Amino acid sequence: MSPKMHQLQNQLIAAARESPLLIFEATSRKDGTSFREISNRRRYKNLTNMLATNYDFKILADELRVTETVVNWAIAEARLHDEPEDTTNKQAFKETTNNVLRENGVAENN
């Protein structure tokens, strides 16, 4: 891992002490479709409060280790946030999300 990646990993580890990373599944109450996502506990609570009428939520993995795979996912998430319409960023985010899901024994998103 490069020094920059190592630095980012240490930052994510520090942030995870305050609000641990987790994987959750959200299932639509309307049509039953579902997706899995990585989040921190604080954001997960906010999402469940905002979307509880439309989705059922379930935590699939709690207190994830901050691995190189998670660091790559965080980079892809930041890039997608900065340029949400960029198709390369969308694909990278999807791939890195599935990599984290796979690493934690959770079914991948389609």
C-alpha positions in Angstrom: 0.0 0.0 0.0 1.4 3.4 -0.9 2.1 6.0 1.8 -0.9 8.1 0.7 -3.2 5.0 0.9 -1.8 4.2 4.3 -2.5 7.7 5.5 -6.1 7.5 4.2 -6.5 4.1 5.9 -5.4 5.6 9.2 -7.8 8.5 8.8 -10.7 6.0 8.1 -9.7 3.9 11.1 -9.8 7.1 13.3 -13.2 8.1 11.9 -14.5 4.5 12.4 -13.7 4.8 16.1 -16.3 7.6 16.3 -18.8 6.0 13.9 -18.0 2.4 12.9 -18.4 1.3 9.3 -21.2 -1.2 8.5 -22.9 -2.9 5.6 -26.7 -2.6 5.4 -29.4 -3.8 3.1 -32.4 -1.6 2.2 -35.5 -3.3 0.7 -38.2 -1.3 -0.9 -41.6 -1.7 0.7 -43.2 -0.9 -2.7 -41.6 -3.4 -5.0 -39.3 -5.6 -2.8 -36.1 -4.6 -4.6 -33.1 -4.3 -2.4 -29.6 -3.0 -2.4 -26.6 -3.3 -0.1 -24.5 -0.3 0.9 -21.5 0.6 3.0 -21.9 3.4 5.5 -20.9 4.6 8.9 -23.3 4.1 11.8 -24.2 7.8 12.1 -25.2 8.0 8.4 -27.1 4.7 8.6 -29.2 6.1 11.5 -30.0 9.2 9.5 -31.0 7.2 6.4 -33.3 4.9 8.4 -35.0 7.9 10.0 -35.5 9.6 6.6 -36.4 6.6 4.5 -38.1 4.2 7.0 -41.6 4.7 5.5 -40.3 3.5 2.1 -37.6 0.9 3.0 -36.9 -1.8 5.5 -33.3 -1.7 6.7 -31.2 -4.5 8.0 -27.5 -4.4 9.1 -25.6 -7.3 7.5 -22.1 -6.6 8.8 -21.1 -4.3 11.6 -17.8 -2.7 12.6 -16.0 -3.4 9.3 -12.2 -3.6 9.4 -10.6 -0.8 7.4 -8.8 -2.8 4.7 -7.2 -1.7 1.5 -10.5 -2.7 -0.2 -12.4 -0.3 2.1 -9.9 2.4 1.4 -10.4 2.0 -2.4 -14.2 2.1 -1.8 -13.8 5.4 0.1 -11.8 6.9 -2.7 -14.4 5.9 -5.3 -17.2 7.2 -3.1 -15.5 10.6 -2.8 -15.0 10.8 -6.5 -18.6 9.9 -7.1 -19.7 12.6 -4.6 -17.5 15.2 -6.5 -18.7 14.2 -9.9 -22.0 12.2 -9.6 -22.8 12.1 -13.3 -19.4 10.8 -14.4 -20.0 7.2 -15.7 -16.4 6.2 -14.8 -17.0 7.2 -11.2 -20.3 5.4 -11.1 -18.8 2.2 -12.4 -15.8 2.5 -10.0 -18.1 3.0 -7.1 -20.2 0.0 -8.0 -17.2 -2.2 -8.4 -15.5 -1.1 -5.2 -18.8 -1.5 -3.3 -19.1 -5.0 -4.5 -15.5 -5.7 -3.6 -16.2 -4.7 0.0 -19.4 -6.7 0.1 -17.5 -9.8 -1.2 -14.7 -9.3 1.2 -17.2 -9.4 4.0 -19.2 -12.4 2.8 -22.2 -10.4 1.7 -24.1 -10.8 -1.6 -23.1 -8.3 -4.2 -25.3 -5.7 -5.8 -26.4 -6.3 -9.4 
